[in-house]
Amino acid sequence: MGTIEKTFNNKNLVILELDGAIIGFIAWRKGEISAELDILEIKPDQRSNEFGTQFLNKFSTHLRNQQILVIELFCSPKESEKFWKKIGFIKFPVKLCLQRKLRYYIPTIDFLKTSNRSSKNKIELWDVEPYQ
């Protein structure tokens, strides 16, 4: 059974319609606090219309409402890496995923950026990255 069929059977396949025609879909898997994006596909003739970005933003909101904190993916094909970076996905540090250098994530919730300022008067809330 393929990825699309599995996600369909698990009710983890979301479609995007435009004027009654399907122009894209997302196949995904739900974890405890994260979701793994298996496939995001938009018809080639609709890709320049920002539908992929808009679709993913709506999907991210849906996941946030389900208490999902982060969306993860393995960038494939490698040529899609530019798209994922453009819409805000962040590359996992190589030291955390040595075998899969094209892993990306994006938080579904707002978070504070970490800083490297040294100061005697600082409060450290946590010392982990947003993907953790």
C-alpha positions as CSV (number, residue, x, y, z in Angstrom):
1,M,0.0,0.0,0.0
2,G,1.4,3.4,-1.0
3,T,1.7,6.6,1.1
4,I,-1.4,8.3,-0.5
5,E,-3.6,5.2,0.0
6,K,-2.4,4.8,3.6
7,T,-3.1,8.4,4.5
8,F,-6.5,8.3,2.8
9,N,-7.4,5.2,4.8
10,N,-6.3,6.9,8.0
11,K,-8.2,10.1,7.1
12,N,-5.0,12.0,6.9
13,L,-5.4,13.2,3.3
14,V,-6.6,16.8,2.7
15,I,-7.5,18.0,-0.8
16,L,-7.5,21.5,-2.2
17,E,-10.3,22.4,-4.6
18,L,-10.6,25.4,-6.9
19,D,-13.9,25.9,-8.8
20,G,-14.9,22.3,-8.2
21,A,-11.6,20.8,-9.5
22,I,-9.0,19.2,-7.2
23,I,-5.7,21.2,-7.7
24,G,-3.7,19.8,-4.7
25,F,-3.5,17.6,-1.7
26,I,-1.6,17.0,1.6
27,A,-0.8,13.6,2.8
28,W,0.3,13.6,6.4
29,R,0.7,11.5,9.7
30,K,-0.1,12.7,13.2
31,G,2.2,12.2,16.1
32,E,1.6,13.1,19.7
33,I,2.7,16.8,19.4
34,S,4.0,16.8,15.8
35,A,2.8,16.0,12.3
36,E,4.9,14.5,9.5
37,L,4.1,16.0,6.1
38,D,4.6,13.2,3.6
39,I,3.4,14.9,0.4
40,L,2.3,18.4,-0.5
41,E,1.3,18.5,-4.2
42,I,-0.2,21.3,-6.2
43,K,-1.0,20.9,-9.9
44,P,2.0,22.3,-11.9
45,D,-0.2,24.9,-13.7
46,Q,-1.3,26.3,-10.3
47,R,2.0,26.5,-8.5
48,S,2.8,30.1,-9.4
49,N,-0.5,31.3,-7.7
50,E,0.7,30.8,-4.1
51,F,-1.8,28.0,-3.5
52,G,0.8,25.8,-1.9
53,T,1.7,28.4,0.7
54,Q,-2.0,29.3,1.4
55,F,-3.0,25.7,1.6
56,L,-0.1,24.9,4.1
57,N,-1.0,28.0,6.2
58,K,-4.6,26.8,6.5
59,F,-3.5,23.3,7.3
60,S,-1.0,24.6,9.9
61,T,-3.9,26.4,11.6
62,H,-6.0,23.2,11.6
63,L,-3.1,21.3,13.2
64,R,-2.5,24.0,15.8
65,N,-6.2,23.7,16.8
66,Q,-5.5,20.0,17.3
67,Q,-2.6,20.8,19.7
68,I,0.1,19.9,17.1
69,L,3.1,22.1,17.9
70,V,5.3,21.4,14.9
71,I,5.2,20.1,11.3
72,E,8.1,18.1,10.1
73,L,9.2,16.9,6.6
74,F,11.9,15.2,4.7
75,C,12.6,17.4,1.7
76,S,12.2,15.3,-1.4
77,P,13.0,15.9,-4.2
78,K,16.0,18.0,-3.2
79,E,14.9,20.7,-5.7
80,S,11.9,21.4,-3.5
81,E,14.2,22.7,-0.7
82,K,13.9,26.2,-2.1
83,F,10.1,26.2,-1.7
84,W,10.2,24.9,1.9
85,K,12.8,27.5,2.9
86,K,10.8,30.3,1.2
87,I,7.6,29.5,3.2
88,G,9.4,29.4,6.5
89,F,10.5,25.8,7.1
90,I,13.8,25.6,9.1
91,K,16.4,23.0,8.5
92,F,17.1,20.6,11.4
93,P,20.7,21.0,12.6
94,V,22.9,18.4,11.0
95,K,24.1,17.0,14.3
96,L,20.5,15.9,15.1
97,C,19.8,14.1,11.9
98,L,23.0,12.8,10.4
99,Q,21.4,10.3,8.1
100,R,18.7,12.7,6.7
101,K,20.3,16.0,5.9
102,L,17.2,17.4,4.2
103,R,14.9,17.3,7.3
104,Y,12.9,20.5,7.9
105,Y,10.4,21.7,10.5
106,I,8.1,24.7,11.1
107,P,6.4,25.4,14.4
108,T,2.6,25.9,14.3
109,I,2.7,28.1,17.4
110,D,4.4,31.4,18.1
111,F,7.8,31.1,19.8
112,L,10.5,33.5,20.9
113,K,13.7,33.6,19.0
114,T,16.8,32.5,21.0
115,S,19.6,35.0,21.5
116,N,23.3,34.6,22.2
117,R,23.6,37.8,24.2
118,S,25.7,37.2,27.3
119,S,24.5,39.0,30.4
120,K,24.6,38.5,34.1
121,N,20.9,39.6,34.3
122,K,19.1,37.1,32.2
123,I,16.3,34.7,32.6
124,E,16.6,31.4,30.7
125,L,13.3,29.8,30.2
126,W,14.6,26.7,28.4
127,D,17.7,25.8,26.4
128,V,16.2,23.8,23.5
129,E,15.5,24.7,20.0
130,P,11.9,25.3,18.8
131,Y,11.7,21.9,17.1
132,Q,12.3,20.2,20.4
